[in-house]
Amino acid sequence: MSQSEVVTVRLTPEIKAKLDALATSTRRSKSWLAAEAIALYVEQSSWQIQMIEEAVKIADSPEAQWIEGSDVSAWLDTWGMENEKPSPCV
């Protein structure tokens, strides 16, 4: 068994009721479900933050190339039309 630590979480009565029902229907403990939900949230959020930090590094680098927002908007306005414009390039 892996080591774990206790964390106390406050839930609204509605979420607590849903957690109770889910625990019953899945035959899992509320603690197990909460730990799984938190682990998933932390993994997704960590990945998202890492991607944002990498994008900011690229954007802040001297090699960064930018396209004017108005050029992008003009291109997007033609999506799905017969005269769709090519994507703006640097």
PDB file of N, CA, C and O in Angstrom:
ATOM      1  N   MET A   1       0.843  -1.176   0.000  1.00  0.00           N
ATOM      2  CA  MET A   1       0.000   0.000   0.000  1.00  0.00           C
ATOM      3  C   MET A   1       0.889   1.241   0.000  1.00  0.00           C
ATOM      4  O   MET A   1       1.849   1.329   0.766  1.00  0.00           O
ATOM      5  N   SER A   2       0.558   2.202  -0.872  1.00  0.00           N
ATOM      6  CA  SER A   2       1.356   3.411  -0.928  1.00  0.00           C
ATOM      7  C   SER A   2       1.009   4.334   0.231  1.00  0.00           C
ATOM      8  O   SER A   2      -0.086   4.277   0.791  1.00  0.00           O
ATOM      9  N   GLN A   3       1.959   5.174   0.571  1.00  0.00           N
ATOM     10  CA  GLN A   3       1.725   6.109   1.664  1.00  0.00           C
ATOM     11  C   GLN A   3       0.754   7.187   1.220  1.00  0.00           C
ATOM     12  O   GLN A   3       0.708   7.554   0.046  1.00  0.00           O
ATOM     13  N   SER A   4      -0.010   7.682   2.156  1.00  0.00           N
ATOM     14  CA  SER A   4      -0.937   8.770   1.858  1.00  0.00           C
ATOM     15  C   SER A   4      -1.046   9.676   3.069  1.00  0.00           C
ATOM     16  O   SER A   4      -0.658   9.317   4.181  1.00  0.00           O
ATOM     17  N   GLU A   5      -1.585  10.863   2.823  1.00  0.00           N
ATOM     18  CA  GLU A   5      -1.794  11.830   3.895  1.00  0.00           C
ATOM     19  C   GLU A   5      -3.257  12.246   3.891  1.00  0.00           C
ATOM     20  O   GLU A   5      -3.936  12.167   2.867  1.00  0.00           O
ATOM     21  N   VAL A   6      -3.725  12.683   5.029  1.00  0.00           N
ATOM     22  CA  VAL A   6      -5.112  13.090   5.174  1.00  0.00           C
ATOM     23  C   VAL A   6      -5.252  14.565   4.834  1.00  0.00           C
ATOM     24  O   VAL A   6      -4.458  15.394   5.277  1.00  0.00           O
ATOM     25  N   VAL A   7      -6.282  14.886   4.036  1.00  0.00           N
ATOM     26  CA  VAL A   7      -6.628  16.256   3.679  1.00  0.00           C
ATOM     27  C   VAL A   7      -8.117  16.422   3.950  1.00  0.00           C
ATOM     28  O   VAL A   7      -8.916  15.549   3.614  1.00  0.00           O
ATOM     29  N   THR A   8      -8.478  17.521   4.546  1.00  0.00           N
ATOM     30  CA  THR A   8      -9.890  17.800   4.806  1.00  0.00           C
ATOM     31  C   THR A   8     -10.403  18.743   3.730  1.00  0.00           C
ATOM     32  O   THR A   8      -9.755  19.732   3.391  1.00  0.00           O
ATOM     33  N   VAL A   9     -11.579  18.421   3.199  1.00  0.00           N
ATOM     34  CA  VAL A   9     -12.168  19.218   2.132  1.00  0.00           C
ATOM     35  C   VAL A   9     -13.595  19.591   2.514  1.00  0.00           C
ATOM     36  O   VAL A   9     -14.357  18.754   2.996  1.00  0.00           O
ATOM     37  N   ARG A  10     -13.947  20.845   2.296  1.00  0.00           N
ATOM     38  CA  ARG A  10     -15.329  21.286   2.524  1.00  0.00           C
ATOM     39  C   ARG A  10     -16.078  21.217   1.201  1.00  0.00           C
ATOM     40  O   ARG A  10     -15.601  21.707   0.177  1.00  0.00           O
ATOM     41  N   LEU A  11     -17.267  20.598   1.235  1.00  0.00           N
ATOM     42  CA  LEU A  11     -18.108  20.464   0.058  1.00  0.00           C
ATOM     43  C   LEU A  11     -19.473  21.061   0.323  1.00  0.00           C
ATOM     44  O   LEU A  11     -19.936  21.109   1.463  1.00  0.00           O
ATOM     45  N   THR A  12     -20.109  21.512  -0.736  1.00  0.00           N
ATOM     46  CA  THR A  12     -21.497  21.952  -0.587  1.00  0.00           C
ATOM     47  C   THR A  12     -22.351  20.711  -0.350  1.00  0.00           C
ATOM     48  O   THR A  12     -21.959  19.609  -0.734  1.00  0.00           O
ATOM     49  N   PRO A  13     -23.507  20.876   0.273  1.00  0.00           N
ATOM     50  CA  PRO A  13     -24.387  19.721   0.485  1.00  0.00           C
ATOM     51  C   PRO A  13     -24.746  19.008  -0.827  1.00  0.00           C
ATOM     52  O   PRO A  13     -24.885  17.785  -0.854  1.00  0.00           O
ATOM     53  N   GLU A  14     -24.894  19.775  -1.906  1.00  0.00           N
ATOM     54  CA  GLU A  14     -25.251  19.165  -3.195  1.00  0.00           C
ATOM     55  C   GLU A  14     -24.120  18.275  -3.725  1.00  0.00           C
ATOM     56  O   GLU A  14     -24.363  17.164  -4.196  1.00  0.00           O
ATOM     57  N   ILE A  15     -22.915  18.765  -3.645  1.00  0.00           N
ATOM     58  CA  ILE A  15     -21.773  17.970  -4.115  1.00  0.00           C
ATOM     59  C   ILE A  15     -21.569  16.757  -3.207  1.00  0.00           C
ATOM     60  O   ILE A  15     -21.266  15.664  -3.686  1.00  0.00           O
ATOM     61  N   LYS A  16     -21.731  16.947  -1.926  1.00  0.00           N
ATOM     62  CA  LYS A  16     -21.599  15.821  -0.973  1.00  0.00           C
ATOM     63  C   LYS A  16     -22.616  14.740  -1.293  1.00  0.00           C
ATOM     64  O   LYS A  16     -22.283  13.555  -1.271  1.00  0.00           O
ATOM     65  N   ALA A  17     -23.848  15.124  -1.589  1.00  0.00           N
ATOM     66  CA  ALA A  17     -24.886  14.143  -1.926  1.00  0.00           C
ATOM     67  C   ALA A  17     -24.526  13.396  -3.210  1.00  0.00           C
ATOM     68  O   ALA A  17     -24.712  12.183  -3.301  1.00  0.00           O
ATOM     69  N   LYS A  18     -24.017  14.116  -4.186  1.00  0.00           N
ATOM     70  CA  LYS A  18     -23.602  13.475  -5.443  1.00  0.00           C
ATOM     71  C   LYS A  18     -22.436  12.530  -5.214  1.00  0.00           C
ATOM     72  O   LYS A  18     -22.387  11.443  -5.790  1.00  0.00           O
ATOM     73  N   LEU A  19     -21.491  12.946  -4.368  1.00  0.00           N
ATOM     74  CA  LEU A  19     -20.356  12.089  -4.034  1.00  0.00           C
ATOM     75  C   LEU A  19     -20.836  10.820  -3.331  1.00  0.00           C
ATOM     76  O   LEU A  19     -20.370   9.723  -3.639  1.00  0.00           O
ATOM     77  N   ASP A  20     -21.756  10.969  -2.400  1.00  0.00           N
ATOM     78  CA  ASP A  20     -22.324   9.801  -1.709  1.00  0.00           C
ATOM     79  C   ASP A  20     -22.962   8.841  -2.705  1.00  0.00           C
ATOM     80  O   ASP A  20     -22.734   7.632  -2.645  1.00  0.00           O
ATOM     81  N   ALA A  21     -23.761   9.383  -3.621  1.00  0.00           N
ATOM     82  CA  ALA A  21     -24.443   8.543  -4.608  1.00  0.00           C
ATOM     83  C   ALA A  21     -23.444   7.863  -5.534  1.00  0.00           C
ATOM     84  O   ALA A  21     -23.596   6.687  -5.864  1.00  0.00           O
ATOM     85  N   LEU A  22     -22.430   8.600  -5.949  1.00  0.00           N
ATOM     86  CA  LEU A  22     -21.413   8.026  -6.831  1.00  0.00           C
ATOM     87  C   LEU A  22     -20.638   6.919  -6.124  1.00  0.00           C
ATOM     88  O   LEU A  22     -20.350   5.880  -6.718  1.00  0.00           O
ATOM     89  N   ALA A  23     -20.305   7.141  -4.872  1.00  0.00           N
ATOM     90  CA  ALA A  23     -19.594   6.125  -4.101  1.00  0.00           C
ATOM     91  C   ALA A  23     -20.428   4.851  -3.993  1.00  0.00           C
ATOM     92  O   ALA A  23     -19.909   3.742  -4.125  1.00  0.00           O
ATOM     93  N   THR A  24     -21.704   5.020  -3.756  1.00  0.00           N
ATOM     94  CA  THR A  24     -22.586   3.856  -3.647  1.00  0.00           C
ATOM     95  C   THR A  24     -22.674   3.120  -4.981  1.00  0.00           C
ATOM     96  O   THR A  24     -22.524   1.899  -5.033  1.00  0.00           O
ATOM     97  N   SER A  25     -22.919   3.867  -6.060  1.00  0.00           N
ATOM     98  CA  SER A  25     -23.107   3.218  -7.361  1.00  0.00           C
ATOM     99  C   SER A  25     -21.835   2.602  -7.918  1.00  0.00           C
ATOM    100  O   SER A  25     -21.903   1.629  -8.669  1.00  0.00           O
ATOM    101  N   THR A  26     -20.687   3.143  -7.570  1.00  0.00           N
ATOM    102  CA  THR A  26     -19.418   2.598  -8.081  1.00  0.00           C
ATOM    103  C   THR A  26     -18.758   1.630  -7.112  1.00  0.00           C
ATOM    104  O   THR A  26     -17.752   0.996  -7.430  1.00  0.00           O
ATOM    105  N   ARG A  27     -19.342   1.530  -5.925  1.00  0.00           N
ATOM    106  CA  ARG A  27     -18.779   0.674  -4.870  1.00  0.00           C
ATOM    107  C   ARG A  27     -17.336   1.071  -4.542  1.00  0.00           C
ATOM    108  O   ARG A  27     -16.473   0.230  -4.292  1.00  0.00           O
ATOM    109  N   ARG A  28     -17.119   2.371  -4.554  1.00  0.00           N
ATOM    110  CA  ARG A  28     -15.832   2.933  -4.153  1.00  0.00           C
ATOM    111  C   ARG A  28     -16.073   3.813  -2.943  1.00  0.00           C
ATOM    112  O   ARG A  28     -17.188   4.280  -2.711  1.00  0.00           O
ATOM    113  N   SER A  29     -15.026   4.034  -2.181  1.00  0.00           N
ATOM    114  CA  SER A  29     -15.180   4.918  -1.031  1.00  0.00           C
ATOM    115  C   SER A  29     -15.183   6.370  -1.498  1.00  0.00           C
ATOM    116  O   SER A  29     -14.650   6.695  -2.559  1.00  0.00           O
ATOM    117  N   LYS A  30     -15.789   7.232  -0.695  1.00  0.00           N
ATOM    118  CA  LYS A  30     -15.764   8.664  -1.008  1.00  0.00           C
ATOM    119  C   LYS A  30     -14.329   9.159  -1.030  1.00  0.00           C
ATOM    120  O   LYS A  30     -13.974  10.009  -1.847  1.00  0.00           O
ATOM    121  N   SER A  31     -13.514   8.640  -0.150  1.00  0.00           N
ATOM    122  CA  SER A  31     -12.112   9.035  -0.089  1.00  0.00           C
ATOM    123  C   SER A  31     -11.386   8.663  -1.384  1.00  0.00           C
ATOM    124  O   SER A  31     -10.610   9.456  -1.917  1.00  0.00           O
ATOM    125  N   TRP A  32     -11.640   7.459  -1.880  1.00  0.00           N
ATOM    126  CA  TRP A  32     -10.997   7.016  -3.113  1.00  0.00           C
ATOM    127  C   TRP A  32     -11.413   7.908  -4.279  1.00  0.00           C
ATOM    128  O   TRP A  32     -10.572   8.345  -5.064  1.00  0.00           O
ATOM    129  N   LEU A  33     -12.720   8.176  -4.388  1.00  0.00           N
ATOM    130  CA  LEU A  33     -13.217   9.025  -5.467  1.00  0.00           C
ATOM    131  C   LEU A  33     -12.625  10.426  -5.384  1.00  0.00           C
ATOM    132  O   LEU A  33     -12.222  10.988  -6.402  1.00  0.00           O
ATOM    133  N   ALA A  34     -12.569  10.989  -4.191  1.00  0.00           N
ATOM    134  CA  ALA A  34     -12.015  12.333  -4.018  1.00  0.00           C
ATOM    135  C   ALA A  34     -10.535  12.352  -4.384  1.00  0.00           C
ATOM    136  O   ALA A  34     -10.075  13.277  -5.054  1.00  0.00           O
ATOM    137  N   ALA A  35      -9.798  11.355  -3.958  1.00  0.00           N
ATOM    138  CA  ALA A  35      -8.370  11.287  -4.280  1.00  0.00           C
ATOM    139  C   ALA A  35      -8.158  11.174  -5.782  1.00  0.00           C
ATOM    140  O   ALA A  35      -7.261  11.818  -6.328  1.00  0.00           O
ATOM    141  N   GLU A  36      -8.969  10.364  -6.459  1.00  0.00           N
ATOM    142  CA  GLU A  36      -8.860  10.224  -7.909  1.00  0.00           C
ATOM    143  C   GLU A  36      -9.183  11.541  -8.611  1.00  0.00           C
ATOM    144  O   GLU A  36      -8.493  11.939  -9.550  1.00  0.00           O
ATOM    145  N   ALA A  37     -10.233  12.212  -8.151  1.00  0.00           N
ATOM    146  CA  ALA A  37     -10.633  13.490  -8.754  1.00  0.00           C
ATOM    147  C   ALA A  37      -9.544  14.541  -8.569  1.00  0.00           C
ATOM    148  O   ALA A  37      -9.234  15.289  -9.496  1.00  0.00           O
ATOM    149  N   ILE A  38      -8.975  14.596  -7.393  1.00  0.00           N
ATOM    150  CA  ILE A  38      -7.920  15.575  -7.118  1.00  0.00           C
ATOM    151  C   ILE A  38      -6.676  15.260  -7.949  1.00  0.00           C
ATOM    152  O   ILE A  38      -6.050  16.161  -8.508  1.00  0.00           O
ATOM    153  N   ALA A  39      -6.322  13.975  -8.024  1.00  0.00           N
ATOM    154  CA  ALA A  39      -5.149  13.582  -8.809  1.00  0.00           C
ATOM    155  C   ALA A  39      -5.333  13.966 -10.280  1.00  0.00           C
ATOM    156  O   ALA A  39      -4.404  14.479 -10.905  1.00  0.00           O
ATOM    157  N   LEU A  40      -6.511  13.725 -10.828  1.00  0.00           N
ATOM    158  CA  LEU A  40      -6.786  14.075 -12.216  1.00  0.00           C
ATOM    159  C   LEU A  40      -6.715  15.581 -12.417  1.00  0.00           C
ATOM    160  O   LEU A  40      -6.115  16.049 -13.385  1.00  0.00           O
ATOM    161  N   TYR A  41      -7.317  16.340 -11.517  1.00  0.00           N
ATOM    162  CA  TYR A  41      -7.296  17.805 -11.601  1.00  0.00           C
ATOM    163  C   TYR A  41      -5.862  18.326 -11.544  1.00  0.00           C
ATOM    164  O   TYR A  41      -5.483  19.189 -12.335  1.00  0.00           O
ATOM    165  N   VAL A  42      -5.077  17.813 -10.626  1.00  0.00           N
ATOM    166  CA  VAL A  42      -3.693  18.272 -10.471  1.00  0.00           C
ATOM    167  C   VAL A  42      -2.885  17.944 -11.727  1.00  0.00           C
ATOM    168  O   VAL A  42      -2.105  18.777 -12.188  1.00  0.00           O
ATOM    169  N   GLU A  43      -3.059  16.746 -12.285  1.00  0.00           N
ATOM    170  CA  GLU A  43      -2.332  16.380 -13.496  1.00  0.00           C
ATOM    171  C   GLU A  43      -2.715  17.286 -14.655  1.00  0.00           C
ATOM    172  O   GLU A  43      -1.840  17.783 -15.365  1.00  0.00           O
ATOM    173  N   GLN A  44      -4.005  17.507 -14.858  1.00  0.00           N
ATOM    174  CA  GLN A  44      -4.453  18.354 -15.963  1.00  0.00           C
ATOM    175  C   GLN A  44      -3.988  19.796 -15.775  1.00  0.00           C
ATOM    176  O   GLN A  44      -3.524  20.427 -16.724  1.00  0.00           O
ATOM    177  N   SER A  45      -4.109  20.306 -14.583  1.00  0.00           N
ATOM    178  CA  SER A  45      -3.708  21.686 -14.322  1.00  0.00           C
ATOM    179  C   SER A  45      -2.200  21.848 -14.462  1.00  0.00           C
ATOM    180  O   SER A  45      -1.735  22.850 -15.005  1.00  0.00           O
ATOM    181  N   SER A  46      -1.441  20.885 -13.985  1.00  0.00           N
ATOM    182  CA  SER A  46       0.019  20.944 -14.104  1.00  0.00           C
ATOM    183  C   SER A  46       0.434  20.953 -15.565  1.00  0.00           C
ATOM    184  O   SER A  46       1.321  21.709 -15.960  1.00  0.00           O
ATOM    185  N   TRP A  47      -0.210  20.108 -16.369  1.00  0.00           N
ATOM    186  CA  TRP A  47       0.097  20.059 -17.792  1.00  0.00           C
ATOM    187  C   TRP A  47      -0.234  21.401 -18.438  1.00  0.00           C
ATOM    188  O   TRP A  47       0.556  21.928 -19.222  1.00  0.00           O
ATOM    189  N   GLN A  48      -1.404  21.955 -18.109  1.00  0.00           N
ATOM    190  CA  GLN A  48      -1.822  23.214 -18.695  1.00  0.00           C
ATOM    191  C   GLN A  48      -0.859  24.350 -18.333  1.00  0.00           C
ATOM    192  O   GLN A  48      -0.469  25.135 -19.197  1.00  0.00           O
ATOM    193  N   ILE A  49      -0.486  24.432 -17.083  1.00  0.00           N
ATOM    194  CA  ILE A  49       0.456  25.472 -16.638  1.00  0.00           C
ATOM    195  C   ILE A  49       1.805  25.303 -17.337  1.00  0.00           C
ATOM    196  O   ILE A  49       2.414  26.290 -17.751  1.00  0.00           O
ATOM    197  N   GLN A  50       2.273  24.068 -17.470  1.00  0.00           N
ATOM    198  CA  GLN A  50       3.542  23.812 -18.145  1.00  0.00           C
ATOM    199  C   GLN A  50       3.481  24.285 -19.600  1.00  0.00           C
ATOM    200  O   GLN A  50       4.423  24.908 -20.091  1.00  0.00           O
ATOM    201  N   MET A  51       2.371  23.989 -20.288  1.00  0.00           N
ATOM    202  CA  MET A  51       2.225  24.413 -21.682  1.00  0.00           C
ATOM    203  C   MET A  51       2.171  25.941 -21.793  1.00  0.00           C
ATOM    204  O   MET A  51       2.750  26.522 -22.711  1.00  0.00           O
ATOM    205  N   ILE A  52       1.487  26.574 -20.869  1.00  0.00           N
ATOM    206  CA  ILE A  52       1.414  28.048 -20.874  1.00  0.00           C
ATOM    207  C   ILE A  52       2.796  28.640 -20.653  1.00  0.00           C
ATOM    208  O   ILE A  52       3.189  29.574 -21.353  1.00  0.00           O
ATOM    209  N   GLU A  53       3.543  28.105 -19.682  1.00  0.00           N
ATOM    210  CA  GLU A  53       4.878  28.622 -19.406  1.00  0.00           C
ATOM    211  C   GLU A  53       5.801  28.439 -20.606  1.00  0.00           C
ATOM    212  O   GLU A  53       6.611  29.316 -20.904  1.00  0.00           O
ATOM    213  N   GLU A  54       5.684  27.303 -21.298  1.00  0.00           N
ATOM    214  CA  GLU A  54       6.498  27.073 -22.496  1.00  0.00           C
ATOM    215  C   GLU A  54       6.116  28.054 -23.606  1.00  0.00           C
ATOM    216  O   GLU A  54       6.989  28.570 -24.304  1.00  0.00           O
ATOM    217  N   ALA A  55       4.821  28.312 -23.771  1.00  0.00           N
ATOM    218  CA  ALA A  55       4.364  29.246 -24.802  1.00  0.00           C
ATOM    219  C   ALA A  55       4.843  30.665 -24.503  1.00  0.00           C
ATOM    220  O   ALA A  55       5.226  31.397 -25.415  1.00  0.00           O
ATOM    221  N   VAL A  56       4.823  31.049 -23.243  1.00  0.00           N
ATOM    222  CA  VAL A  56       5.302  32.382 -22.865  1.00  0.00           C
ATOM    223  C   VAL A  56       6.795  32.498 -23.153  1.00  0.00           C
ATOM    224  O   VAL A  56       7.254  33.535 -23.632  1.00  0.00           O
ATOM    225  N   LYS A  57       7.561  31.438 -22.863  1.00  0.00           N
ATOM    226  CA  LYS A  57       8.996  31.450 -23.164  1.00  0.00           C
ATOM    227  C   LYS A  57       9.241  31.667 -24.649  1.00  0.00           C
ATOM    228  O   LYS A  57      10.102  32.453 -25.044  1.00  0.00           O
ATOM    229  N   ILE A  58       8.466  30.954 -25.468  1.00  0.00           N
ATOM    230  CA  ILE A  58       8.612  31.085 -26.920  1.00  0.00           C
ATOM    231  C   ILE A  58       8.225  32.495 -27.348  1.00  0.00           C
ATOM    232  O   ILE A  58       8.918  33.118 -28.152  1.00  0.00           O
ATOM    233  N   ALA A  59       7.122  32.993 -26.811  1.00  0.00           N
ATOM    234  CA  ALA A  59       6.640  34.333 -27.177  1.00  0.00           C
ATOM    235  C   ALA A  59       7.624  35.413 -26.758  1.00  0.00           C
ATOM    236  O   ALA A  59       7.754  36.432 -27.437  1.00  0.00           O
ATOM    237  N   ASP A  60       8.312  35.202 -25.657  1.00  0.00           N
ATOM    238  CA  ASP A  60       9.269  36.185 -25.165  1.00  0.00           C
ATOM    239  C   ASP A  60      10.650  36.059 -25.813  1.00  0.00           C
ATOM    240  O   ASP A  60      11.511  36.912 -25.597  1.00  0.00           O
ATOM    241  N   SER A  61      10.869  35.017 -26.597  1.00  0.00           N
ATOM    242  CA  SER A  61      12.186  34.803 -27.187  1.00  0.00           C
ATOM    243  C   SER A  61      12.418  35.753 -28.355  1.00  0.00           C
ATOM    244  O   SER A  61      11.469  36.224 -28.982  1.00  0.00           O
ATOM    245  N   PRO A  62      13.686  36.031 -28.641  1.00  0.00           N
ATOM    246  CA  PRO A  62      14.009  36.923 -29.761  1.00  0.00           C
ATOM    247  C   PRO A  62      13.559  36.350 -31.116  1.00  0.00           C
ATOM    248  O   PRO A  62      13.379  37.100 -32.076  1.00  0.00           O
ATOM    249  N   GLU A  63      13.378  35.031 -31.191  1.00  0.00           N
ATOM    250  CA  GLU A  63      12.988  34.388 -32.440  1.00  0.00           C
ATOM    251  C   GLU A  63      11.473  34.447 -32.683  1.00  0.00           C
ATOM    252  O   GLU A  63      10.999  34.043 -33.746  1.00  0.00           O
ATOM    253  N   ALA A  64      10.724  34.942 -31.713  1.00  0.00           N
ATOM    254  CA  ALA A  64       9.263  34.975 -31.836  1.00  0.00           C
ATOM    255  C   ALA A  64       8.843  35.796 -33.045  1.00  0.00           C
ATOM    256  O   ALA A  64       9.386  36.868 -33.309  1.00  0.00           O
ATOM    257  N   GLN A  65       7.873  35.275 -33.768  1.00  0.00           N
ATOM    258  CA  GLN A  65       7.324  35.980 -34.921  1.00  0.00           C
ATOM    259  C   GLN A  65       5.841  36.208 -34.664  1.00  0.00           C
ATOM    260  O   GLN A  65       5.155  35.329 -34.142  1.00  0.00           O
ATOM    261  N   TRP A  66       5.355  37.369 -35.026  1.00  0.00           N
ATOM    262  CA  TRP A  66       3.979  37.747 -34.715  1.00  0.00           C
ATOM    263  C   TRP A  66       3.210  38.109 -35.970  1.00  0.00           C
ATOM    264  O   TRP A  66       3.764  38.623 -36.942  1.00  0.00           O
ATOM    265  N   ILE A  67       1.913  37.824 -35.922  1.00  0.00           N
ATOM    266  CA  ILE A  67       0.993  38.195 -36.996  1.00  0.00           C
ATOM    267  C   ILE A  67      -0.027  39.146 -36.395  1.00  0.00           C
ATOM    268  O   ILE A  67      -0.507  38.911 -35.286  1.00  0.00           O
ATOM    269  N   GLU A  68      -0.362  40.201 -37.096  1.00  0.00           N
ATOM    270  CA  GLU A  68      -1.331  41.179 -36.607  1.00  0.00           C
ATOM    271  C   GLU A  68      -2.690  40.518 -36.394  1.00  0.00           C
ATOM    272  O   GLU A  68      -3.135  39.706 -37.205  1.00  0.00           O
ATOM    273  N   GLY A  69      -3.330  40.874 -35.306  1.00  0.00           N
ATOM    274  CA  GLY A  69      -4.648  40.325 -34.987  1.00  0.00           C
ATOM    275  C   GLY A  69      -5.669  40.615 -36.067  1.00  0.00           C
ATOM    276  O   GLY A  69      -6.530  39.781 -36.351  1.00  0.00           O
ATOM    277  N   SER A  70      -5.582  41.783 -36.670  1.00  0.00           N
ATOM    278  CA  SER A  70      -6.531  42.140 -37.734  1.00  0.00           C
ATOM    279  C   SER A  70      -6.369  41.226 -38.943  1.00  0.00           C
ATOM    280  O   SER A  70      -7.353  40.915 -39.614  1.00  0.00           O
ATOM    281  N   ASP A  71      -5.126  40.785 -39.235  1.00  0.00           N
ATOM    282  CA  ASP A  71      -4.894  39.852 -40.344  1.00  0.00           C
ATOM    283  C   ASP A  71      -5.513  38.489 -40.035  1.00  0.00           C
ATOM    284  O   ASP A  71      -6.099  37.849 -40.908  1.00  0.00           O
ATOM    285  N   VAL A  72      -5.375  38.061 -38.793  1.00  0.00           N
ATOM    286  CA  VAL A  72      -5.967  36.780 -38.385  1.00  0.00           C
ATOM    287  C   VAL A  72      -7.490  36.868 -38.440  1.00  0.00           C
ATOM    288  O   VAL A  72      -8.148  35.952 -38.934  1.00  0.00           O
ATOM    289  N   SER A  73      -8.046  37.955 -37.941  1.00  0.00           N
ATOM    290  CA  SER A  73      -9.502  38.137 -37.962  1.00  0.00           C
ATOM    291  C   SER A  73     -10.040  38.150 -39.386  1.00  0.00           C
ATOM    292  O   SER A  73     -11.071  37.541 -39.672  1.00  0.00           O
ATOM    293  N   ALA A  74      -9.345  38.841 -40.271  1.00  0.00           N
ATOM    294  CA  ALA A  74      -9.773  38.897 -41.671  1.00  0.00           C
ATOM    295  C   ALA A  74      -9.751  37.507 -42.289  1.00  0.00           C
ATOM    296  O   ALA A  74     -10.642  37.158 -43.064  1.00  0.00           O
ATOM    297  N   TRP A  75      -8.754  36.722 -41.959  1.00  0.00           N
ATOM    298  CA  TRP A  75      -8.654  35.355 -42.461  1.00  0.00           C
ATOM    299  C   TRP A  75      -9.792  34.504 -41.896  1.00  0.00           C
ATOM    300  O   TRP A  75     -10.453  33.780 -42.641  1.00  0.00           O
ATOM    301  N   LEU A  76     -10.021  34.588 -40.590  1.00  0.00           N
ATOM    302  CA  LEU A  76     -11.073  33.792 -39.962  1.00  0.00           C
ATOM    303  C   LEU A  76     -12.457  34.152 -40.494  1.00  0.00           C
ATOM    304  O   LEU A  76     -13.333  33.291 -40.580  1.00  0.00           O
ATOM    305  N   ASP A  77     -12.656  35.408 -40.848  1.00  0.00           N
ATOM    306  CA  ASP A  77     -13.950  35.842 -41.385  1.00  0.00           C
ATOM    307  C   ASP A  77     -14.300  35.164 -42.703  1.00  0.00           C
ATOM    308  O   ASP A  77     -15.463  35.150 -43.106  1.00  0.00           O
ATOM    309  N   THR A  78     -13.291  34.598 -43.379  1.00  0.00           N
ATOM    310  CA  THR A  78     -13.551  33.956 -44.672  1.00  0.00           C
ATOM    311  C   THR A  78     -13.667  32.434 -44.572  1.00  0.00           C
ATOM    312  O   THR A  78     -13.888  31.767 -45.583  1.00  0.00           O
ATOM    313  N   TRP A  79     -13.524  31.888 -43.391  1.00  0.00           N
ATOM    314  CA  TRP A  79     -13.609  30.427 -43.239  1.00  0.00           C
ATOM    315  C   TRP A  79     -14.957  29.923 -43.734  1.00  0.00           C
ATOM    316  O   TRP A  79     -16.000  30.503 -43.433  1.00  0.00           O
ATOM    317  N   GLY A  80     -14.921  28.846 -44.489  1.00  0.00           N
ATOM    318  CA  GLY A  80     -16.141  28.219 -44.975  1.00  0.00           C
ATOM    319  C   GLY A  80     -16.730  28.907 -46.195  1.00  0.00           C
ATOM    320  O   GLY A  80     -17.776  28.490 -46.691  1.00  0.00           O
ATOM    321  N   MET A  81     -16.086  29.941 -46.681  1.00  0.00           N
ATOM    322  CA  MET A  81     -16.576  30.657 -47.863  1.00  0.00           C
ATOM    323  C   MET A  81     -15.815  30.186 -49.097  1.00  0.00           C
ATOM    324  O   MET A  81     -14.716  29.642 -48.996  1.00  0.00           O
ATOM    325  N   GLU A  82     -16.412  30.402 -50.248  1.00  0.00           N
ATOM    326  CA  GLU A  82     -15.747  30.017 -51.499  1.00  0.00           C
ATOM    327  C   GLU A  82     -14.431  30.754 -51.686  1.00  0.00           C
ATOM    328  O   GLU A  82     -13.471  30.201 -52.221  1.00  0.00           O
ATOM    329  N   ASN A  83     -14.393  32.009 -51.243  1.00  0.00           N
ATOM    330  CA  ASN A  83     -13.183  32.824 -51.419  1.00  0.00           C
ATOM    331  C   ASN A  83     -12.340  32.847 -50.132  1.00  0.00           C
ATOM    332  O   ASN A  83     -11.778  33.882 -49.773  1.00  0.00           O
ATOM    333  N   GLU A  84     -12.258  31.700 -49.445  1.00  0.00           N
ATOM    334  CA  GLU A  84     -11.499  31.634 -48.198  1.00  0.00           C
ATOM    335  C   GLU A  84     -10.065  32.050 -48.447  1.00  0.00           C
ATOM    336  O   GLU A  84      -9.409  31.558 -49.366  1.00  0.00           O
ATOM    337  N   LYS A  85      -9.585  32.964 -47.615  1.00  0.00           N
ATOM    338  CA  LYS A  85      -8.214  33.468 -47.740  1.00  0.00           C
ATOM    339  C   LYS A  85      -7.235  32.441 -47.161  1.00  0.00           C
ATOM    340  O   LYS A  85      -7.598  31.672 -46.271  1.00  0.00           O
ATOM    341  N   PRO A  86      -6.017  32.427 -47.655  1.00  0.00           N
ATOM    342  CA  PRO A  86      -4.990  31.572 -47.063  1.00  0.00           C
ATOM    343  C   PRO A  86      -4.611  32.118 -45.674  1.00  0.00           C
ATOM    344  O   PRO A  86      -4.779  33.306 -45.398  1.00  0.00           O
ATOM    345  N   SER A  87      -4.112  31.253 -44.832  1.00  0.00           N
ATOM    346  CA  SER A  87      -3.737  31.698 -43.493  1.00  0.00           C
ATOM    347  C   SER A  87      -2.615  32.719 -43.576  1.00  0.00           C
ATOM    348  O   SER A  87      -1.712  32.603 -44.406  1.00  0.00           O
ATOM    349  N   PRO A  88      -2.681  33.718 -42.709  1.00  0.00           N
ATOM    350  CA  PRO A  88      -1.612  34.732 -42.727  1.00  0.00           C
ATOM    351  C   PRO A  88      -0.299  34.116 -42.248  1.00  0.00           C
ATOM    352  O   PRO A  88      -0.279  33.306 -41.321  1.00  0.00           O
ATOM    353  N   CYS A  89       0.768  34.503 -42.879  1.00  0.00           N
ATOM    354  CA  CYS A  89       2.080  33.979 -42.532  1.00  0.00           C
ATOM    355  C   CYS A  89       3.010  35.137 -42.180  1.00  0.00           C
ATOM    356  O   CYS A  89       2.780  36.286 -42.558  1.00  0.00           O
ATOM    357  N   VAL A  90       4.041  34.802 -41.460  1.00  0.00           N
ATOM    358  CA  VAL A  90       5.046  35.792 -41.106  1.00  0.00           C
ATOM    359  C   VAL A  90       6.061  35.865 -42.214  1.00  0.00           C
ATOM    360  O   VAL A  90       7.012  36.643 -42.130  1.00  0.00           O
TER     361      VAL A  90
END
